[in-house]
Amino acid sequence: MSLYVKYKRDGTFTGTEEQSFHIGNNIPPDYDWEVIEVQADGHELDAIKCQMTNIPIGRKRTQRWFGDMAAFIAHNIRLVKEDH
């Protein structure tokens, strides 16, 4: 399963791109994307449920968020445990 991030790169308006991420590889912290949509299922959806509060999550296996909510998730989700 995956966390899919749809975005516009560098503020361009010529279309969108999409990347998928999985448990074990974080989204790069210094990306310059304008996030417009996040879709998650499986373990990645479980990570969102465990790490974030006040995120609307329905009963379906796959969840989608748009706009500010999608950007918040993309900026804050941790798919790899960080060593302390």
mmCIF file of the N, C-alpha and C atoms, coordinates in Angstrom:
data_MODEL
# 
_entry.id   MODEL 
# 
loop_
_atom_site.group_PDB 
_atom_site.id 
_atom_site.type_symbol 
_atom_site.label_atom_id 
_atom_site.label_alt_id 
_atom_site.label_comp_id 
_atom_site.label_asym_id 
_atom_site.label_entity_id 
_atom_site.label_seq_id 
_atom_site.pdbx_PDB_ins_code 
_atom_site.Cartn_x 
_atom_site.Cartn_y 
_atom_site.Cartn_z 
_atom_site.occupancy 
_atom_site.B_iso_or_equiv 
_atom_site.pdbx_formal_charge 
_atom_site.auth_seq_id 
_atom_site.auth_comp_id 
_atom_site.auth_asym_id 
_atom_site.auth_atom_id 
_atom_site.pdbx_PDB_model_num 
ATOM 1   N N  . MET A 1 1  ? 0.844   -1.173 0.000   1.00 0.00 ? 1  MET A N  1 
ATOM 2   C CA . MET A 1 1  ? 0.000   0.000  0.000   1.00 0.00 ? 1  MET A CA 1 
ATOM 3   C C  . MET A 1 1  ? 0.889   1.235  0.000   1.00 0.00 ? 1  MET A C  1 
ATOM 4   N N  . SER A 1 2  ? 0.294   2.416  -0.117  1.00 0.00 ? 2  SER A N  1 
ATOM 5   C CA . SER A 1 2  ? 1.112   3.609  -0.353  1.00 0.00 ? 2  SER A CA 1 
ATOM 6   C C  . SER A 1 2  ? 0.495   4.882  0.194   1.00 0.00 ? 2  SER A C  1 
ATOM 7   N N  . LEU A 1 3  ? 1.335   5.904  0.210   1.00 0.00 ? 3  LEU A N  1 
ATOM 8   C CA . LEU A 1 3  ? 0.919   7.279  0.416   1.00 0.00 ? 3  LEU A CA 1 
ATOM 9   C C  . LEU A 1 3  ? 1.242   7.985  -0.892  1.00 0.00 ? 3  LEU A C  1 
ATOM 10  N N  . TYR A 1 4  ? 0.228   8.463  -1.603  1.00 0.00 ? 4  TYR A N  1 
ATOM 11  C CA . TYR A 1 4  ? 0.413   9.133  -2.881  1.00 0.00 ? 4  TYR A CA 1 
ATOM 12  C C  . TYR A 1 4  ? 0.290   10.636 -2.662  1.00 0.00 ? 4  TYR A C  1 
ATOM 13  N N  . VAL A 1 5  ? 1.230   11.387 -3.202  1.00 0.00 ? 5  VAL A N  1 
ATOM 14  C CA . VAL A 1 5  ? 1.213   12.842 -3.091  1.00 0.00 ? 5  VAL A CA 1 
ATOM 15  C C  . VAL A 1 5  ? 1.146   13.419 -4.501  1.00 0.00 ? 5  VAL A C  1 
ATOM 16  N N  . LYS A 1 6  ? 0.076   14.170 -4.781  1.00 0.00 ? 6  LYS A N  1 
ATOM 17  C CA . LYS A 1 6  ? -0.061  14.862 -6.068  1.00 0.00 ? 6  LYS A CA 1 
ATOM 18  C C  . LYS A 1 6  ? 0.293   16.328 -5.824  1.00 0.00 ? 6  LYS A C  1 
ATOM 19  N N  . TYR A 1 7  ? 1.114   16.895 -6.707  1.00 0.00 ? 7  TYR A N  1 
ATOM 20  C CA . TYR A 1 7  ? 1.639   18.225 -6.451  1.00 0.00 ? 7  TYR A CA 1 
ATOM 21  C C  . TYR A 1 7  ? 1.959   18.955 -7.748  1.00 0.00 ? 7  TYR A C  1 
ATOM 22  N N  . LYS A 1 8  ? 2.164   20.257 -7.586  1.00 0.00 ? 8  LYS A N  1 
ATOM 23  C CA . LYS A 1 8  ? 2.705   21.107 -8.645  1.00 0.00 ? 8  LYS A CA 1 
ATOM 24  C C  . LYS A 1 8  ? 4.111   21.486 -8.191  1.00 0.00 ? 8  LYS A C  1 
ATOM 25  N N  . ARG A 1 9  ? 5.070   21.328 -9.064  1.00 0.00 ? 9  ARG A N  1 
ATOM 26  C CA . ARG A 1 9  ? 6.460   21.627 -8.718  1.00 0.00 ? 9  ARG A CA 1 
ATOM 27  C C  . ARG A 1 9  ? 6.781   23.087 -9.044  1.00 0.00 ? 9  ARG A C  1 
ATOM 28  N N  . ASP A 1 10 ? 7.440   23.765 -8.128  1.00 0.00 ? 10 ASP A N  1 
ATOM 29  C CA . ASP A 1 10 ? 7.921   25.138 -8.320  1.00 0.00 ? 10 ASP A CA 1 
ATOM 30  C C  . ASP A 1 10 ? 6.821   26.132 -8.680  1.00 0.00 ? 10 ASP A C  1 
ATOM 31  N N  . GLY A 1 11 ? 5.620   25.888 -8.245  1.00 0.00 ? 11 GLY A N  1 
ATOM 32  C CA . GLY A 1 11 ? 4.540   26.828 -8.493  1.00 0.00 ? 11 GLY A CA 1 
ATOM 33  C C  . GLY A 1 11 ? 4.091   26.934 -9.936  1.00 0.00 ? 11 GLY A C  1 
ATOM 34  N N  . THR A 1 12 ? 4.472   25.982 -10.770 1.00 0.00 ? 12 THR A N  1 
ATOM 35  C CA . THR A 1 12 ? 4.045   26.031 -12.172 1.00 0.00 ? 12 THR A CA 1 
ATOM 36  C C  . THR A 1 12 ? 2.578   25.624 -12.276 1.00 0.00 ? 12 THR A C  1 
ATOM 37  N N  . PHE A 1 13 ? 1.941   26.034 -13.325 1.00 0.00 ? 13 PHE A N  1 
ATOM 38  C CA . PHE A 1 13 ? 0.533   25.702 -13.524 1.00 0.00 ? 13 PHE A CA 1 
ATOM 39  C C  . PHE A 1 13 ? 0.347   24.849 -14.767 1.00 0.00 ? 13 PHE A C  1 
ATOM 40  N N  . THR A 1 14 ? 1.388   24.112 -15.150 1.00 0.00 ? 14 THR A N  1 
ATOM 41  C CA . THR A 1 14 ? 1.346   23.338 -16.386 1.00 0.00 ? 14 THR A CA 1 
ATOM 42  C C  . THR A 1 14 ? 0.970   21.885 -16.154 1.00 0.00 ? 14 THR A C  1 
ATOM 43  N N  . GLY A 1 15 ? 0.383   21.579 -15.050 1.00 0.00 ? 15 GLY A N  1 
ATOM 44  C CA . GLY A 1 15 ? -0.009  20.204 -14.781 1.00 0.00 ? 15 GLY A CA 1 
ATOM 45  C C  . GLY A 1 15 ? 0.498   19.744 -13.420 1.00 0.00 ? 15 GLY A C  1 
ATOM 46  N N  . THR A 1 16 ? 0.210   18.514 -13.125 1.00 0.00 ? 16 THR A N  1 
ATOM 47  C CA . THR A 1 16 ? 0.596   17.976 -11.826 1.00 0.00 ? 16 THR A CA 1 
ATOM 48  C C  . THR A 1 16 ? 1.467   16.743 -12.003 1.00 0.00 ? 16 THR A C  1 
ATOM 49  N N  . GLU A 1 17 ? 2.170   16.415 -10.935 1.00 0.00 ? 17 GLU A N  1 
ATOM 50  C CA . GLU A 1 17 ? 2.963   15.197 -10.866 1.00 0.00 ? 17 GLU A CA 1 
ATOM 51  C C  . GLU A 1 17 ? 2.527   14.445 -9.620  1.00 0.00 ? 17 GLU A C  1 
ATOM 52  N N  . GLU A 1 18 ? 2.886   13.170 -9.564  1.00 0.00 ? 18 GLU A N  1 
ATOM 53  C CA . GLU A 1 18 ? 2.514   12.353 -8.410  1.00 0.00 ? 18 GLU A CA 1 
ATOM 54  C C  . GLU A 1 18 ? 3.680   11.447 -8.045  1.00 0.00 ? 18 GLU A C  1 
ATOM 55  N N  . GLN A 1 19 ? 3.909   11.293 -6.752  1.00 0.00 ? 19 GLN A N  1 
ATOM 56  C CA . GLN A 1 19 ? 4.911   10.356 -6.253  1.00 0.00 ? 19 GLN A CA 1 
ATOM 57  C C  . GLN A 1 19 ? 4.265   9.504  -5.185  1.00 0.00 ? 19 GLN A C  1 
ATOM 58  N N  . SER A 1 20 ? 4.763   8.280  -5.031  1.00 0.00 ? 20 SER A N  1 
ATOM 59  C CA . SER A 1 20 ? 4.261   7.424  -3.965  1.00 0.00 ? 20 SER A CA 1 
ATOM 60  C C  . SER A 1 20 ? 5.375   7.177  -2.963  1.00 0.00 ? 20 SER A C  1 
ATOM 61  N N  . PHE A 1 21 ? 4.966   7.047  -1.709  1.00 0.00 ? 21 PHE A N  1 
ATOM 62  C CA . PHE A 1 21 ? 5.883   6.793  -0.607  1.00 0.00 ? 21 PHE A CA 1 
ATOM 63  C C  . PHE A 1 21 ? 5.344   5.626  0.189   1.00 0.00 ? 21 PHE A C  1 
ATOM 64  N N  . HIS A 1 22 ? 6.248   4.912  0.835   1.00 0.00 ? 22 HIS A N  1 
ATOM 65  C CA . HIS A 1 22 ? 5.882   3.731  1.609   1.00 0.00 ? 22 HIS A CA 1 
ATOM 66  C C  . HIS A 1 22 ? 6.528   3.791  2.980   1.00 0.00 ? 22 HIS A C  1 
ATOM 67  N N  . ILE A 1 23 ? 6.030   2.989  3.904   1.00 0.00 ? 23 ILE A N  1 
ATOM 68  C CA . ILE A 1 23 ? 6.696   2.851  5.191   1.00 0.00 ? 23 ILE A CA 1 
ATOM 69  C C  . ILE A 1 23 ? 8.147   2.484  4.897   1.00 0.00 ? 23 ILE A C  1 
ATOM 70  N N  . GLY A 1 24 ? 9.055   3.241  5.455   1.00 0.00 ? 24 GLY A N  1 
ATOM 71  C CA . GLY A 1 24 ? 10.475  2.992  5.220   1.00 0.00 ? 24 GLY A CA 1 
ATOM 72  C C  . GLY A 1 24 ? 11.152  4.087  4.416   1.00 0.00 ? 24 GLY A C  1 
ATOM 73  N N  . ASN A 1 25 ? 10.377  4.959  3.738   1.00 0.00 ? 25 ASN A N  1 
ATOM 74  C CA . ASN A 1 25 ? 11.003  6.084  3.031   1.00 0.00 ? 25 ASN A CA 1 
ATOM 75  C C  . ASN A 1 25 ? 10.166  7.343  3.219   1.00 0.00 ? 25 ASN A C  1 
ATOM 76  N N  . ASN A 1 26 ? 10.729  8.302  3.949   1.00 0.00 ? 26 ASN A N  1 
ATOM 77  C CA . ASN A 1 26 ? 10.042  9.558  4.222   1.00 0.00 ? 26 ASN A CA 1 
ATOM 78  C C  . ASN A 1 26 ? 9.975   10.444 2.991   1.00 0.00 ? 26 ASN A C  1 
ATOM 79  N N  . ILE A 1 27 ? 9.026   11.358 3.000   1.00 0.00 ? 27 ILE A N  1 
ATOM 80  C CA . ILE A 1 27 ? 8.979   12.426 2.011   1.00 0.00 ? 27 ILE A CA 1 
ATOM 81  C C  . ILE A 1 27 ? 10.157  13.350 2.323   1.00 0.00 ? 27 ILE A C  1 
ATOM 82  N N  . PRO A 1 28 ? 10.943  13.761 1.328   1.00 0.00 ? 28 PRO A N  1 
ATOM 83  C CA . PRO A 1 28 ? 12.079  14.646 1.599   1.00 0.00 ? 28 PRO A CA 1 
ATOM 84  C C  . PRO A 1 28 ? 11.622  15.919 2.315   1.00 0.00 ? 28 PRO A C  1 
ATOM 85  N N  . PRO A 1 29 ? 12.294  16.307 3.399   1.00 0.00 ? 29 PRO A N  1 
ATOM 86  C CA . PRO A 1 29 ? 11.835  17.458 4.181   1.00 0.00 ? 29 PRO A CA 1 
ATOM 87  C C  . PRO A 1 29 ? 11.998  18.796 3.472   1.00 0.00 ? 29 PRO A C  1 
ATOM 88  N N  . ASP A 1 30 ? 12.832  18.869 2.440   1.00 0.00 ? 30 ASP A N  1 
ATOM 89  C CA . ASP A 1 30 ? 13.106  20.147 1.780   1.00 0.00 ? 30 ASP A CA 1 
ATOM 90  C C  . ASP A 1 30 ? 12.459  20.262 0.402   1.00 0.00 ? 30 ASP A C  1 
ATOM 91  N N  . TYR A 1 31 ? 11.408  19.492 0.148   1.00 0.00 ? 31 TYR A N  1 
ATOM 92  C CA . TYR A 1 31 ? 10.776  19.566 -1.167  1.00 0.00 ? 31 TYR A CA 1 
ATOM 93  C C  . TYR A 1 31 ? 10.091  20.914 -1.372  1.00 0.00 ? 31 TYR A C  1 
ATOM 94  N N  . ASP A 1 32 ? 9.963   21.301 -2.623  1.00 0.00 ? 32 ASP A N  1 
ATOM 95  C CA . ASP A 1 32 ? 9.378   22.605 -2.949  1.00 0.00 ? 32 ASP A CA 1 
ATOM 96  C C  . ASP A 1 32 ? 8.077   22.444 -3.734  1.00 0.00 ? 32 ASP A C  1 
ATOM 97  N N  . TRP A 1 33 ? 7.304   21.472 -3.351  1.00 0.00 ? 33 TRP A N  1 
ATOM 98  C CA . TRP A 1 33 ? 6.069   21.160 -4.065  1.00 0.00 ? 33 TRP A CA 1 
ATOM 99  C C  . TRP A 1 33 ? 4.895   21.926 -3.481  1.00 0.00 ? 33 TRP A C  1 
ATOM 100 N N  . GLU A 1 34 ? 3.957   22.255 -4.332  1.00 0.00 ? 34 GLU A N  1 
ATOM 101 C CA . GLU A 1 34 ? 2.659   22.753 -3.880  1.00 0.00 ? 34 GLU A CA 1 
ATOM 102 C C  . GLU A 1 34 ? 1.734   21.532 -3.847  1.00 0.00 ? 34 GLU A C  1 
ATOM 103 N N  . VAL A 1 35 ? 1.537   20.963 -2.661  1.00 0.00 ? 35 VAL A N  1 
ATOM 104 C CA . VAL A 1 35 ? 0.744   19.739 -2.518  1.00 0.00 ? 35 VAL A CA 1 
ATOM 105 C C  . VAL A 1 35 ? -0.719  20.071 -2.754  1.00 0.00 ? 35 VAL A C  1 
ATOM 106 N N  . ILE A 1 36 ? -1.367  19.289 -3.617  1.00 0.00 ? 36 ILE A N  1 
ATOM 107 C CA . ILE A 1 36 ? -2.784  19.517 -3.877  1.00 0.00 ? 36 ILE A CA 1 
ATOM 108 C C  . ILE A 1 36 ? -3.653  18.332 -3.473  1.00 0.00 ? 36 ILE A C  1 
ATOM 109 N N  . GLU A 1 37 ? -3.043  17.136 -3.334  1.00 0.00 ? 37 GLU A N  1 
ATOM 110 C CA . GLU A 1 37 ? -3.818  15.962 -2.927  1.00 0.00 ? 37 GLU A CA 1 
ATOM 111 C C  . GLU A 1 37 ? -2.902  14.931 -2.281  1.00 0.00 ? 37 GLU A C  1 
ATOM 112 N N  . VAL A 1 38 ? -3.422  14.261 -1.264  1.00 0.00 ? 38 VAL A N  1 
ATOM 113 C CA . VAL A 1 38 ? -2.754  13.119 -0.643  1.00 0.00 ? 38 VAL A CA 1 
ATOM 114 C C  . VAL A 1 38 ? -3.763  11.985 -0.579  1.00 0.00 ? 38 VAL A C  1 
ATOM 115 N N  . GLN A 1 39 ? -3.326  10.795 -0.947  1.00 0.00 ? 39 GLN A N  1 
ATOM 116 C CA . GLN A 1 39 ? -4.156  9.594  -0.851  1.00 0.00 ? 39 GLN A CA 1 
ATOM 117 C C  . GLN A 1 39 ? -3.357  8.545  -0.094  1.00 0.00 ? 39 GLN A C  1 
ATOM 118 N N  . ALA A 1 40 ? -3.996  7.865  0.846   1.00 0.00 ? 40 ALA A N  1 
ATOM 119 C CA . ALA A 1 40 ? -3.293  6.869  1.650   1.00 0.00 ? 40 ALA A CA 1 
ATOM 120 C C  . ALA A 1 40 ? -4.155  5.636  1.858   1.00 0.00 ? 40 ALA A C  1 
ATOM 121 N N  . ASP A 1 41 ? -3.466  4.497  1.977   1.00 0.00 ? 41 ASP A N  1 
ATOM 122 C CA . ASP A 1 41 ? -4.133  3.246  2.338   1.00 0.00 ? 41 ASP A CA 1 
ATOM 123 C C  . ASP A 1 41 ? -3.123  2.365  3.068   1.00 0.00 ? 41 ASP A C  1 
ATOM 124 N N  . GLY A 1 42 ? -3.585  1.269  3.613   1.00 0.00 ? 42 GLY A N  1 
ATOM 125 C CA . GLY A 1 42 ? -2.710  0.310  4.271   1.00 0.00 ? 42 GLY A CA 1 
ATOM 126 C C  . GLY A 1 42 ? -1.933  0.883  5.442   1.00 0.00 ? 42 GLY A C  1 
ATOM 127 N N  . HIS A 1 43 ? -0.653  0.495  5.534   1.00 0.00 ? 43 HIS A N  1 
ATOM 128 C CA . HIS A 1 43 ? 0.185   0.921  6.655   1.00 0.00 ? 43 HIS A CA 1 
ATOM 129 C C  . HIS A 1 43 ? 0.395   2.432  6.677   1.00 0.00 ? 43 HIS A C  1 
ATOM 130 N N  . GLU A 1 44 ? 0.415   3.046  5.514   1.00 0.00 ? 44 GLU A N  1 
ATOM 131 C CA . GLU A 1 44 ? 0.597   4.485  5.448   1.00 0.00 ? 44 GLU A CA 1 
ATOM 132 C C  . GLU A 1 44 ? -0.624  5.215  6.010   1.00 0.00 ? 44 GLU A C  1 
ATOM 133 N N  . LEU A 1 45 ? -1.810  4.712  5.765   1.00 0.00 ? 45 LEU A N  1 
ATOM 134 C CA . LEU A 1 45 ? -3.010  5.271  6.372   1.00 0.00 ? 45 LEU A CA 1 
ATOM 135 C C  . LEU A 1 45 ? -2.976  5.053  7.881   1.00 0.00 ? 45 LEU A C  1 
ATOM 136 N N  . ASP A 1 46 ? -2.530  3.889  8.309   1.00 0.00 ? 46 ASP A N  1 
ATOM 137 C CA . ASP A 1 46 ? -2.387  3.626  9.747   1.00 0.00 ? 46 ASP A CA 1 
ATOM 138 C C  . ASP A 1 46 ? -1.431  4.621  10.395  1.00 0.00 ? 46 ASP A C  1 
ATOM 139 N N  . ALA A 1 47 ? -0.349  4.973  9.687   1.00 0.00 ? 47 ALA A N  1 
ATOM 140 C CA . ALA A 1 47 ? 0.609   5.946  10.218  1.00 0.00 ? 47 ALA A CA 1 
ATOM 141 C C  . ALA A 1 47 ? -0.053  7.304  10.416  1.00 0.00 ? 47 ALA A C  1 
ATOM 142 N N  . ILE A 1 48 ? -0.891  7.721  9.476   1.00 0.00 ? 48 ILE A N  1 
ATOM 143 C CA . ILE A 1 48 ? -1.605  8.987  9.618   1.00 0.00 ? 48 ILE A CA 1 
ATOM 144 C C  . ILE A 1 48 ? -2.536  8.928  10.829  1.00 0.00 ? 48 ILE A C  1 
ATOM 145 N N  . LYS A 1 49 ? -3.272  7.829  10.960  1.00 0.00 ? 49 LYS A N  1 
ATOM 146 C CA . LYS A 1 49 ? -4.189  7.676  12.095  1.00 0.00 ? 49 LYS A CA 1 
ATOM 147 C C  . LYS A 1 49 ? -3.454  7.752  13.423  1.00 0.00 ? 49 LYS A C  1 
ATOM 148 N N  . CYS A 1 50 ? -2.260  7.157  13.501  1.00 0.00 ? 50 CYS A N  1 
ATOM 149 C CA . CYS A 1 50 ? -1.506  7.108  14.755  1.00 0.00 ? 50 CYS A CA 1 
ATOM 150 C C  . CYS A 1 50 ? -0.793  8.423  15.066  1.00 0.00 ? 50 CYS A C  1 
ATOM 151 N N  . GLN A 1 51 ? -0.333  9.126  14.053  1.00 0.00 ? 51 GLN A N  1 
ATOM 152 C CA . GLN A 1 51 ? 0.505   10.301 14.274  1.00 0.00 ? 51 GLN A CA 1 
ATOM 153 C C  . GLN A 1 51 ? -0.252  11.619 14.325  1.00 0.00 ? 51 GLN A C  1 
ATOM 154 N N  . MET A 1 52 ? -1.453  11.659 13.797  1.00 0.00 ? 52 MET A N  1 
ATOM 155 C CA . MET A 1 52 ? -2.143  12.931 13.647  1.00 0.00 ? 52 MET A CA 1 
ATOM 156 C C  . MET A 1 52 ? -3.534  12.882 14.263  1.00 0.00 ? 52 MET A C  1 
ATOM 157 N N  . THR A 1 53 ? -3.890  13.982 14.886  1.00 0.00 ? 53 THR A N  1 
ATOM 158 C CA . THR A 1 53 ? -5.238  14.111 15.431  1.00 0.00 ? 53 THR A CA 1 
ATOM 159 C C  . THR A 1 53 ? -6.004  15.139 14.604  1.00 0.00 ? 53 THR A C  1 
ATOM 160 N N  . ASN A 1 54 ? -7.297  15.085 14.682  1.00 0.00 ? 54 ASN A N  1 
ATOM 161 C CA . ASN A 1 54 ? -8.177  16.024 13.981  1.00 0.00 ? 54 ASN A CA 1 
ATOM 162 C C  . ASN A 1 54 ? -8.071  15.944 12.462  1.00 0.00 ? 54 ASN A C  1 
ATOM 163 N N  . ILE A 1 55 ? -7.608  14.810 11.943  1.00 0.00 ? 55 ILE A N  1 
ATOM 164 C CA . ILE A 1 55 ? -7.612  14.571 10.505  1.00 0.00 ? 55 ILE A CA 1 
ATOM 165 C C  . ILE A 1 55 ? -8.890  13.783 10.197  1.00 0.00 ? 55 ILE A C  1 
ATOM 166 N N  . PRO A 1 56 ? -9.745  14.280 9.322   1.00 0.00 ? 56 PRO A N  1 
ATOM 167 C CA . PRO A 1 56 ? -10.966 13.536 9.011   1.00 0.00 ? 56 PRO A CA 1 
ATOM 168 C C  . PRO A 1 56 ? -10.641 12.225 8.288   1.00 0.00 ? 56 PRO A C  1 
ATOM 169 N N  . ILE A 1 57 ? -11.066 11.123 8.875   1.00 0.00 ? 57 ILE A N  1 
ATOM 170 C CA . ILE A 1 57 ? -10.820 9.804  8.299   1.00 0.00 ? 57 ILE A CA 1 
ATOM 171 C C  . ILE A 1 57 ? -12.131 9.030  8.315   1.00 0.00 ? 57 ILE A C  1 
ATOM 172 N N  . GLY A 1 58 ? -12.566 8.596  7.147   1.00 0.00 ? 58 GLY A N  1 
ATOM 173 C CA . GLY A 1 58 ? -13.799 7.840  7.029   1.00 0.00 ? 58 GLY A CA 1 
ATOM 174 C C  . GLY A 1 58 ? -13.563 6.354  7.228   1.00 0.00 ? 58 GLY A C  1 
ATOM 175 N N  . ARG A 1 59 ? -14.502 5.551  6.779   1.00 0.00 ? 59 ARG A N  1 
ATOM 176 C CA . ARG A 1 59 ? -14.442 4.105  6.973   1.00 0.00 ? 59 ARG A CA 1 
ATOM 177 C C  . ARG A 1 59 ? -13.877 3.340  5.776   1.00 0.00 ? 59 ARG A C  1 
ATOM 178 N N  . LYS A 1 60 ? -13.616 4.018  4.685   1.00 0.00 ? 60 LYS A N  1 
ATOM 179 C CA . LYS A 1 60 ? -13.111 3.342  3.492   1.00 0.00 ? 60 LYS A CA 1 
ATOM 180 C C  . LYS A 1 60 ? -11.652 2.945  3.659   1.00 0.00 ? 60 LYS A C  1 
ATOM 181 N N  . ARG A 1 61 ? -11.216 1.941  2.891   1.00 0.00 ? 61 ARG A N  1 
ATOM 182 C CA . ARG A 1 61 ? -9.822  1.461  2.938   1.00 0.00 ? 61 ARG A CA 1 
ATOM 183 C C  . ARG A 1 61 ? -8.835  2.495  2.433   1.00 0.00 ? 61 ARG A C  1 
ATOM 184 N N  . THR A 1 62 ? -9.278  3.308  1.500   1.00 0.00 ? 62 THR A N  1 
ATOM 185 C CA . THR A 1 62 ? -8.431  4.347  0.917   1.00 0.00 ? 62 THR A CA 1 
ATOM 186 C C  . THR A 1 62 ? -9.035  5.705  1.242   1.00 0.00 ? 62 THR A C  1 
ATOM 187 N N  . GLN A 1 63 ? -8.182  6.630  1.689   1.00 0.00 ? 63 GLN A N  1 
ATOM 188 C CA . GLN A 1 63 ? -8.646  7.965  2.061   1.00 0.00 ? 63 GLN A CA 1 
ATOM 189 C C  . GLN A 1 63 ? -7.920  9.001  1.227   1.00 0.00 ? 63 GLN A C  1 
ATOM 190 N N  . ARG A 1 64 ? -8.627  10.109 0.918   1.00 0.00 ? 64 ARG A N  1 
ATOM 191 C CA . ARG A 1 64 ? -8.045  11.204 0.140   1.00 0.00 ? 64 ARG A CA 1 
ATOM 192 C C  . ARG A 1 64 ? -8.303  12.523 0.855   1.00 0.00 ? 64 ARG A C  1 
ATOM 193 N N  . TRP A 1 65 ? -7.299  13.394 0.777   1.00 0.00 ? 65 TRP A N  1 
ATOM 194 C CA . TRP A 1 65 ? -7.401  14.741 1.324   1.00 0.00 ? 65 TRP A CA 1 
ATOM 195 C C  . TRP A 1 65 ? -6.905  15.715 0.273   1.00 0.00 ? 65 TRP A C  1 
ATOM 196 N N  . PHE A 1 66 ? -7.405  16.949 0.339   1.00 0.00 ? 66 PHE A N  1 
ATOM 197 C CA . PHE A 1 66 ? -7.074  17.967 -0.649  1.00 0.00 ? 66 PHE A CA 1 
ATOM 198 C C  . PHE A 1 66 ? -6.663  19.263 0.041   1.00 0.00 ? 66 PHE A C  1 
ATOM 199 N N  . GLY A 1 67 ? -6.003  20.148 -0.719  1.00 0.00 ? 67 GLY A N  1 
ATOM 200 C CA . GLY A 1 67 ? -5.687  21.494 -0.251  1.00 0.00 ? 67 GLY A CA 1 
ATOM 201 C C  . GLY A 1 67 ? -4.830  21.528 1.002   1.00 0.00 ? 67 GLY A C  1 
ATOM 202 N N  . ASP A 1 68 ? -5.234  22.380 1.947   1.00 0.00 ? 68 ASP A N  1 
ATOM 203 C CA . ASP A 1 68 ? -4.450  22.595 3.165   1.00 0.00 ? 68 ASP A CA 1 
ATOM 204 C C  . ASP A 1 68 ? -4.287  21.325 3.983   1.00 0.00 ? 68 ASP A C  1 
ATOM 205 N N  . MET A 1 69 ? -5.321  20.501 4.044   1.00 0.00 ? 69 MET A N  1 
ATOM 206 C CA . MET A 1 69 ? -5.236  19.253 4.808   1.00 0.00 ? 69 MET A CA 1 
ATOM 207 C C  . MET A 1 69 ? -4.202  18.320 4.178   1.00 0.00 ? 69 MET A C  1 
ATOM 208 N N  . ALA A 1 70 ? -4.201  18.221 2.854   1.00 0.00 ? 70 ALA A N  1 
ATOM 209 C CA . ALA A 1 70 ? -3.221  17.383 2.158   1.00 0.00 ? 70 ALA A CA 1 
ATOM 210 C C  . ALA A 1 70 ? -1.809  17.904 2.394   1.00 0.00 ? 70 ALA A C  1 
ATOM 211 N N  . ALA A 1 71 ? -1.627  19.210 2.313   1.00 0.00 ? 71 ALA A N  1 
ATOM 212 C CA . ALA A 1 71 ? -0.304  19.803 2.536   1.00 0.00 ? 71 ALA A CA 1 
ATOM 213 C C  . ALA A 1 71 ? 0.166   19.542 3.957   1.00 0.00 ? 71 ALA A C  1 
ATOM 214 N N  . PHE A 1 72 ? -0.735  19.669 4.933   1.00 0.00 ? 72 PHE A N  1 
ATOM 215 C CA . PHE A 1 72 ? -0.377  19.406 6.328   1.00 0.00 ? 72 PHE A CA 1 
ATOM 216 C C  . PHE A 1 72 ? 0.112   17.971 6.497   1.00 0.00 ? 72 PHE A C  1 
ATOM 217 N N  . ILE A 1 73 ? -0.606  17.025 5.925   1.00 0.00 ? 73 ILE A N  1 
ATOM 218 C CA . ILE A 1 73 ? -0.218  15.617 6.041   1.00 0.00 ? 73 ILE A CA 1 
ATOM 219 C C  . ILE A 1 73 ? 1.147   15.389 5.395   1.00 0.00 ? 73 ILE A C  1 
ATOM 220 N N  . ALA A 1 74 ? 1.338   15.894 4.173   1.00 0.00 ? 74 ALA A N  1 
ATOM 221 C CA . ALA A 1 74 ? 2.598   15.686 3.463   1.00 0.00 ? 74 ALA A CA 1 
ATOM 222 C C  . ALA A 1 74 ? 3.777   16.296 4.221   1.00 0.00 ? 74 ALA A C  1 
ATOM 223 N N  . HIS A 1 75 ? 3.573   17.444 4.838   1.00 0.00 ? 75 HIS A N  1 
ATOM 224 C CA . HIS A 1 75 ? 4.653   18.117 5.560   1.00 0.00 ? 75 HIS A CA 1 
ATOM 225 C C  . HIS A 1 75 ? 4.964   17.463 6.902   1.00 0.00 ? 75 HIS A C  1 
ATOM 226 N N  . ASN A 1 76 ? 4.033   16.736 7.472   1.00 0.00 ? 76 ASN A N  1 
ATOM 227 C CA . ASN A 1 76 ? 4.199   16.260 8.849   1.00 0.00 ? 76 ASN A CA 1 
ATOM 228 C C  . ASN A 1 76 ? 4.274   14.750 9.037   1.00 0.00 ? 76 ASN A C  1 
ATOM 229 N N  . ILE A 1 77 ? 3.918   13.963 8.051   1.00 0.00 ? 77 ILE A N  1 
ATOM 230 C CA . ILE A 1 77 ? 3.916   12.505 8.215   1.00 0.00 ? 77 ILE A CA 1 
ATOM 231 C C  . ILE A 1 77 ? 5.357   11.989 8.305   1.00 0.00 ? 77 ILE A C  1 
ATOM 232 N N  . ARG A 1 78 ? 5.578   11.021 9.171   1.00 0.00 ? 78 ARG A N  1 
ATOM 233 C CA . ARG A 1 78 ? 6.877   10.358 9.304   1.00 0.00 ? 78 ARG A CA 1 
ATOM 234 C C  . ARG A 1 78 ? 6.666   8.886  9.030   1.00 0.00 ? 78 ARG A C  1 
ATOM 235 N N  . LEU A 1 79 ? 7.261   8.404  7.947   1.00 0.00 ? 79 LEU A N  1 
ATOM 236 C CA . LEU A 1 79 ? 7.103   7.013  7.554   1.00 0.00 ? 79 LEU A CA 1 
ATOM 237 C C  . LEU A 1 79 ? 8.287   6.168  8.004   1.00 0.00 ? 79 LEU A C  1 
ATOM 238 N N  . VAL A 1 80 ? 9.318   6.814  8.553   1.00 0.00 ? 80 VAL A N  1 
ATOM 239 C CA . VAL A 1 80 ? 10.493  6.115  9.070   1.00 0.00 ? 80 VAL A CA 1 
ATOM 240 C C  . VAL A 1 80 ? 10.692  6.565  10.503  1.00 0.00 ? 80 VAL A C  1 
ATOM 241 N N  . LYS A 1 81 ? 10.931  5.620  11.387  1.00 0.00 ? 81 LYS A N  1 
ATOM 242 C CA . LYS A 1 81 ? 11.240  5.992  12.770  1.00 0.00 ? 81 LYS A CA 1 
ATOM 243 C C  . LYS A 1 81 ? 12.592  6.656  12.812  1.00 0.00 ? 81 LYS A C  1 
ATOM 244 N N  . GLU A 1 82 ? 12.661  7.806  13.480  1.00 0.00 ? 82 GLU A N  1 
ATOM 245 C CA . GLU A 1 82 ? 13.918  8.538  13.568  1.00 0.00 ? 82 GLU A CA 1 
ATOM 246 C C  . GLU A 1 82 ? 14.686  8.088  14.790  1.00 0.00 ? 82 GLU A C  1 
ATOM 247 N N  . ASP A 1 83 ? 16.005  7.930  14.643  1.00 0.00 ? 83 ASP A N  1 
ATOM 248 C CA . ASP A 1 83 ? 16.858  7.561  15.765  1.00 0.00 ? 83 ASP A CA 1 
ATOM 249 C C  . ASP A 1 83 ? 17.077  8.791  16.631  1.00 0.00 ? 83 ASP A C  1 
ATOM 250 N N  . HIS A 1 84 ? 17.026  8.575  17.930  1.00 0.00 ? 84 HIS A N  1 
ATOM 251 C CA . HIS A 1 84 ? 17.242  9.690  18.862  1.00 0.00 ? 84 HIS A CA 1 
ATOM 252 C C  . HIS A 1 84 ? 18.549  9.511  19.580  1.00 0.00 ? 84 HIS A C  1 
# 
